[in-house]
Amino acid sequence: MIPRQARPTRSPSIDDQRSVEQMQLCESRFGQTMDLSQATVSHSNLGGAGPDGGPETLVYSGVFHVHEQVIDLVVSATSPYTPNLLNANGGVLHNGLHGGFGVINVACDGSVDLLFTFVDQATGAATTPPPFLFTWFDSDHGMAHESRESITANGFSSYHITDMSSLDIVEVGEGLSELALAEGEGSATFTSTMRGGKVDNPTTPLHLTRLQADRTLALLFTGKSSFSVTLSETGYANPQGRNFYFSGTSALICPDDARCTSFQCPENFTRRMDAEFRVCTAKPCAEVDLENCCYADA
């Protein structure tokens, strides 16, 4: 008798809130989720394009704090990389961090293959963090009818988009099969289908309007010290650059925390400038959050 082939173990799905809770994917207070809000950029020379010299990498320091281990994220280009070269105040100067988002600038009508690798900050050795979310935002394109923005992601175990998502999905090989996802080898291309502009860009990963959520993609990675992504911009009417925004956890998967933007500061107090990134102790924000959210007027 020929034994029946064992079915692959089903990959945990971030469509399932119970799986999200079991993996503690939203528990940022434990330091075991990918958090760019507290990270810094310690080196910026992606693909040798500058502005720094030295290794041709973009390094986000302190994206994980797991027990006593601090983990950095190192981004390297495995194909030629061209940022926007027309704007002296743009291009590679956008690479880094902005408002809790990681940012990578890519020239239009081009693409770049990127490798994201997690390393131990103390030793520089590759390391595997706990299961984590990696979210891409603002997947839209320019006014030209032919323009498109696409993200090809490899090595994920699950993905999530909204029911009304504006992203078109094309499977790479068998990259969305049950077996591929169970083995952490998910692979697909996610392409914009809607136009957009700066006015509808998200301002924080922790809060998304319905429109912003429909242009957002969340990926789950398990048991990975590295993964690869291809970013592409095609069909733009004018030469320019586009910024790709990403983070770890986001409001697409995790409950929207009560933030200081919802706190009404009393008379003679002013709301703090970074209120949109400050999370209240109480839900909703209450008097206990006064010093966190406001400062006394001089």
C-alpha positions in Angstrom: 0.0 0.0 0.0 1.3 3.4 -0.9 1.2 5.7 2.1 -0.9 8.8 1.7 1.3 11.9 1.4 1.1 14.0 4.5 -0.7 17.3 4.1 1.4 20.4 4.9 0.8 22.1 8.2 -1.5 25.1 7.5 0.4 28.3 7.9 -1.0 30.7 10.6 -3.0 33.3 8.9 -3.1 37.0 9.8 -6.7 37.0 8.4 -7.4 35.2 11.7 -7.4 37.5 14.8 -6.9 34.5 17.1 -3.6 33.6 15.3 -2.5 37.3 15.5 -3.1 37.2 19.3 -1.4 33.9 19.8 1.7 35.1 18.0 1.6 38.4 20.0 2.1 40.2 16.7 0.6 43.4 18.1 2.2 43.3 21.6 4.8 46.1 21.0 5.2 46.7 24.7 7.1 43.4 25.0 9.7 44.6 22.4 9.2 41.5 20.3 7.4 43.2 17.4 9.1 45.1 14.7 8.9 48.8 15.7 10.4 51.6 13.6 9.0 54.3 15.8 11.9 53.9 18.2 14.5 52.9 15.5 17.3 55.1 14.1 19.1 55.2 10.8 22.7 54.4 11.5 23.9 54.2 7.9 22.5 55.2 4.5 24.3 54.2 1.3 21.8 51.9 -0.4 23.3 50.5 -3.6 26.3 52.9 -3.2 24.0 55.9 -4.0 24.9 57.7 -0.8 24.7 60.0 1.0 27.1 58.1 3.3 30.2 56.2 2.2 31.2 52.8 3.2 29.1 49.6 3.0 26.4 49.8 0.3 23.5 49.3 2.8 20.7 51.1 4.6 20.7 50.2 8.3 17.8 50.7 10.6 19.1 50.2 14.2 17.0 48.9 17.0 14.0 47.6 15.1 13.6 44.7 17.7 14.4 44.4 21.3 14.1 40.8 22.2 15.0 40.2 25.9 18.6 41.5 26.0 19.2 41.3 22.3 19.0 44.4 20.1 18.3 43.7 16.4 19.1 45.9 13.4 17.5 45.7 9.9 20.1 45.9 7.1 18.7 46.6 3.6 20.9 45.9 0.6 20.4 46.1 -3.2 21.0 42.9 -5.1 20.4 44.6 -8.5 21.4 48.1 -9.7 19.7 50.8 -7.7 18.7 54.2 -9.0 16.9 56.7 -6.8 15.4 60.0 -8.1 18.5 61.9 -9.4 16.6 65.0 -10.5 15.7 66.5 -7.1 18.7 67.6 -5.1 16.6 67.6 -2.0 15.0 64.2 -2.7 16.2 60.9 -3.9 18.5 59.1 -1.4 17.9 61.9 1.1 14.4 60.4 1.6 15.8 57.0 2.4 15.5 56.3 6.1 12.7 57.1 8.5 9.7 59.5 8.4 6.9 59.6 10.9 7.3 56.0 12.1 7.7 54.7 8.5 10.7 53.3 6.8 11.3 55.0 3.4 13.0 53.8 0.2 13.1 56.1 -2.8 13.1 54.6 -6.3 13.3 56.4 -9.7 10.3 56.0 -11.8 10.4 53.6 -14.8 12.8 51.4 -12.8 13.0 48.6 -10.3 15.3 47.3 -7.6 15.8 44.0 -5.9 16.3 44.3 -2.2 17.4 42.0 0.6 16.2 42.7 4.1 18.4 41.0 6.7 18.1 41.1 10.5 21.4 41.2 12.4 22.5 41.1 16.0 23.5 44.7 16.8 26.3 43.5 19.1 27.9 40.9 16.8 26.7 41.8 13.3 25.6 38.1 12.8 22.4 37.3 11.0 19.6 36.5 13.5 16.0 35.3 13.4 13.5 37.4 15.2 10.1 36.2 16.5 7.3 36.0 13.9 6.6 39.6 12.8 4.5 41.7 10.5 5.9 43.8 7.7 3.5 46.3 6.2 3.7 48.3 2.9 1.7 51.5 2.6 0.4 53.9 0.0 0.4 51.6 -3.0 -1.0 53.9 -5.6 0.4 55.5 -8.8 0.6 58.7 -10.8 -1.9 60.4 -13.1 -0.7 58.7 -16.3 -3.1 55.9 -17.2 -0.2 53.5 -17.8 1.6 54.2 -14.5 1.8 51.4 -11.9 3.6 50.7 -8.6 4.3 47.1 -7.6 5.8 45.2 -4.8 7.0 41.6 -5.3 7.5 39.9 -1.9 9.1 36.6 -1.2 9.3 34.3 1.8 6.1 35.2 3.6 3.8 32.9 5.5 0.6 34.9 5.2 -0.7 38.2 3.8 -3.6 40.5 4.4 -5.4 43.1 2.4 -8.8 44.7 2.9 -12.0 43.3 1.3 -12.1 46.4 -0.9 -8.3 46.5 -1.6 -7.2 48.4 -4.7 -4.2 46.0 -5.1 -4.0 43.5 -7.9 -2.4 40.2 -6.9 -0.4 37.9 -9.2 1.0 34.7 -7.8 4.7 34.0 -8.5 5.0 30.3 -9.4 3.1 28.4 -6.7 3.8 31.1 -4.2 0.3 31.3 -2.7 -0.3 27.6 -2.5 -1.0 26.1 0.9 2.4 24.3 0.8 4.4 27.4 -0.1 2.8 29.4 2.7 3.2 26.6 5.3 6.9 26.5 4.4 7.3 30.2 4.6 7.9 30.5 0.9 5.0 32.7 -0.1 5.7 34.8 -3.3 3.4 37.2 -5.1 3.4 40.6 -6.9 1.0 43.3 -5.5 0.3 46.1 -8.0 -1.5 49.4 -7.6 -4.7 50.0 -9.6 -5.7 53.4 -8.3 -4.2 56.9 -8.7 -3.1 58.8 -5.6 -1.3 61.8 -4.3 0.4 63.2 -1.2 -3.0 64.4 0.2 -4.1 60.8 0.9 -0.8 59.5 2.3 -1.0 58.0 5.8 0.7 60.0 8.6 1.3 57.1 11.0 1.2 53.3 10.7 -1.1 53.2 13.8 -4.1 54.8 12.1 -5.4 54.4 8.6 -8.5 55.8 6.9 -10.5 53.3 4.8 -8.9 54.6 1.6 -5.4 54.3 3.1 -6.1 50.8 4.4 -7.3 49.7 0.9 -3.8 50.6 -0.4 -1.9 48.8 2.3 -0.4 45.3 2.4 0.5 43.3 5.5 2.9 40.3 5.4 3.7 37.8 8.0 7.2 36.3 8.2 8.0 33.4 10.5 11.5 31.9 11.1 13.2 34.3 8.8 16.5 36.1 9.2 16.1 37.6 5.8 13.6 38.1 2.9 13.7 39.6 -0.5 11.5 42.3 -2.2 11.4 43.9 -5.6 10.1 47.4 -5.9 9.0 48.7 -9.3 7.6 52.0 -10.8 6.6 52.0 -14.4 4.7 54.2 -16.9 5.1 57.6 -15.4 4.6 60.6 -17.6 7.4 62.6 -16.1 10.8 61.6 -14.7 10.6 61.6 -11.0 11.0 59.4 -8.0 8.6 57.5 -5.7 8.9 56.8 -2.0 7.9 53.3 -0.8 6.7 53.4 2.8 6.9 50.4 5.2 6.7 49.5 8.9 6.2 46.5 11.1 2.9 46.4 12.9 0.1 48.7 11.7 -3.6 49.5 12.1 -4.3 47.1 9.2 -3.9 44.2 11.5 -3.6 45.6 15.0 -6.2 47.5 16.9 -5.9 51.3 16.6 -4.4 52.3 19.9 -5.8 55.4 21.7 -3.3 58.1 20.9 -2.8 61.6 22.3 -4.4 63.2 19.2 -7.7 62.3 20.8 -6.8 63.8 24.2 -8.2 67.3 24.9 -5.6 69.3 26.7 -7.0 71.5 29.5 -6.6 75.2 29.7 -3.0 76.4 29.9 -1.7 73.2 28.4 -0.7 72.5 24.8 -0.7 69.2 23.0 2.7 67.7 22.3 4.1 68.0 18.8 4.5 64.2 18.5 1.0 63.4 19.9 0.1 61.2 16.9 2.8 58.8 17.9 2.1 58.8 21.7 -0.1 56.0 23.0 -2.3 56.6 26.0 -2.3 54.5 29.1 -6.1 54.6 29.3 -8.4 53.6 26.4 -9.9 56.1 25.6 -7.3 58.7 26.8 -8.0 60.0 30.2 -6.6 62.4 32.9 -3.9 60.0 33.7 -2.4 60.7 30.2 -2.1 64.5 30.8 1.7 64.6 31.1 2.2 62.1 28.3 0.0 64.1 25.9 0.4 67.7 26.9 2.8 70.2 28.4 2.1 73.3 30.5 2.3 76.6 28.8 5.1 78.8 29.9 
